[in-house]
Amino acid sequence: MKTFETSASINLKPPPMDRHKSFDEDELSKKPAIVKKTVTSPANVKSYSIADLQISTGSFSIDHLVGEGSFGRVYRAQFDDGKVLAVKKIDSSVLPNDLSEEFTEIVSNISHLHHPNVTELVGYCSEYGQHLLVYEFHRNGSLHDFLNPTF
C-alpha cells in the first residue's frame, strides 16, 4: 500500500478573520473579468414565431407527428404559402429553458452544416421557453424507415 503525505501536498489557509468576508479583495482584483459572449441570430436561417409554428402544425397535433427521436418530436408543418417543412420540438428535459443564448449558438453551428446527405436547417424558434428547429421536409420517410425496409 502506498501512503500519502497530506501535510506536504495540501496548502490550507485559515478562514478569514472577518466572518462576513468570503474572499480576498486583492485576489479578486488580479482575476480577469468574465465577459459574457453576445450571440447574434444566425444570418442564414429564418427565425419563426411559436404562433406561426403552432398554426402550421395544427398546435403540434398527433395528426402532424412525423417521428420521435432522443431530442424531441418532429412535426410536419404546412404553411399558408404552400411550403411544407419539418419542425423538431426539442424536449425541455434535453435543453432547459434558461439556455436560450446557448440554443442560438447551437442553431448557428448547425446552420453551417452543408452536405448532400444532411437535411438542411432552414429556421428555428426560441420563445417562451420553447426551442424548435425547422428543417426541409422529405416525403420519403425517416432514416429508420430507409435503413429498415419492410418486405
Residue pairs with C-beta under 8 A, 6 or more apart in sequence:
16 22
16 24
39 101
39 104
39 105
39 108
40 104
41 47
41 104
42 104
42 107
42 108
42 111
42 124
44 111
45 107
45 111
45 121
45 122
45 123
45 124
45 134
46 122
46 123
46 124
46 134
47 123
47 124
47 125
48 123
48 124
48 125
48 132
48 134
49 125
49 127
50 125
50 127
50 128
50 130
50 132
52 79
53 77
53 87
53 125
53 132
53 134
54 60
56 77
56 78
56 79
56 85
56 87
57 64
57 75
57 76
57 77
57 87
58 64
60 73
60 75
60 89
64 75
64 76
64 77
65 73
65 74
65 75
65 76
66 74
66 75
66 76
66 86
66 142
67 73
67 74
67 142
67 144
68 74
69 88
70 94
71 88
71 90
71 91
71 94
72 88
72 89
72 90
72 91
72 94
73 88
73 89
73 91
74 86
74 87
74 88
74 89
75 86
75 87
75 89
76 84
76 86
76 87
76 137
77 84
77 85
77 86
77 87
77 134
77 137
78 84
79 85
84 137
85 122
85 123
85 134
85 135
85 136
85 137
86 119
86 134
86 135
86 136
86 137
86 138
87 132
87 133
87 134
87 135
88 132
88 133
88 134
88 135
89 130
89 132
90 103
90 130
90 131
90 132
90 133
92 129
92 130
92 131
95 102
95 103
95 131
97 129
99 131
100 126
100 131
103 124
103 126
103 131
104 124
104 126
107 121
107 124
107 126
107 133
110 121
110 133
111 121
113 121
114 120
119 135
119 136
119 138
120 135
120 136
121 133
121 134
121 135
122 134
122 135
122 136
123 133
123 134
124 131
124 132
124 133
124 134
125 131
125 132
125 134
126 132
140 146
